């Protein structure tokens, strides 16, 4: 299943992370296990302590990923973002796309 469409999906995750945190480091993890392709992007954008700023940032991230979110949802997958558990903090954005859902989506 990993192929050109997966690269486009990874590019959208990376572009959004880069847009929100143009810092010096970005980390992409790719895993295919149990018939699910999982992508995780870690960036250095720390959570905002002020609720209004946090809500604005979350809305901006969701809007940037709306196309990917629609495809993942249509394929029966899941996605999300939250505080990174990696040293140094930041944000982790992830998506999981099941093989069966993707195959059905591509055949429609």
Residue pairs with C-beta under 8 A, 6 or more apart in sequence:
1 32
1 37
1 97
1 99
1 102
1 103
2 30
2 32
2 37
5 102
5 106
6 30
6 37
6 39
9 39
9 68
9 71
9 95
9 97
10 28
10 30
10 39
12 64
12 65
12 67
12 68
13 28
13 39
13 41
13 65
13 68
13 93
13 95
14 26
14 28
14 41
15 64
16 41
16 61
16 64
16 65
16 93
17 26
17 41
17 42
17 43
17 45
17 91
17 93
18 26
18 43
19 64
20 43
20 45
20 57
20 60
20 61
20 64
20 91
21 43
21 44
21 45
21 90
21 91
23 43
23 44
23 45
24 44
25 43
25 44
26 41
26 42
26 43
26 44
27 41
27 42
27 43
27 86
28 39
28 40
28 41
28 42
29 38
29 39
29 40
29 41
29 42
30 37
30 38
30 39
31 37
31 38
32 38
35 98
35 99
35 100
36 77
36 96
36 97
36 98
36 99
37 96
37 97
37 99
37 102
38 94
38 95
38 96
39 94
39 95
39 96
40 92
40 93
40 94
41 92
41 93
41 94
42 84
42 86
42 90
42 91
42 92
43 84
43 90
43 91
43 93
44 88
44 89
44 90
44 91
45 57
45 90
45 91
46 89
46 90
46 91
47 54
47 83
47 89
47 91
48 54
48 57
58 81
61 81
61 91
61 93
62 69
65 79
65 93
68 79
68 95
69 79
71 97
71 105
72 78
72 79
72 95
72 96
72 97
74 101
74 105
75 97
75 98
75 101
75 102
75 104
75 105
76 98
76 100
76 101
77 95
77 96
77 97
77 98
77 101
78 95
78 96
79 93
79 94
79 95
79 96
80 93
80 94
81 91
81 92
81 93
81 94
82 91
82 92
83 89
83 90
83 91
83 92
84 90
84 91
84 92
85 92
86 92
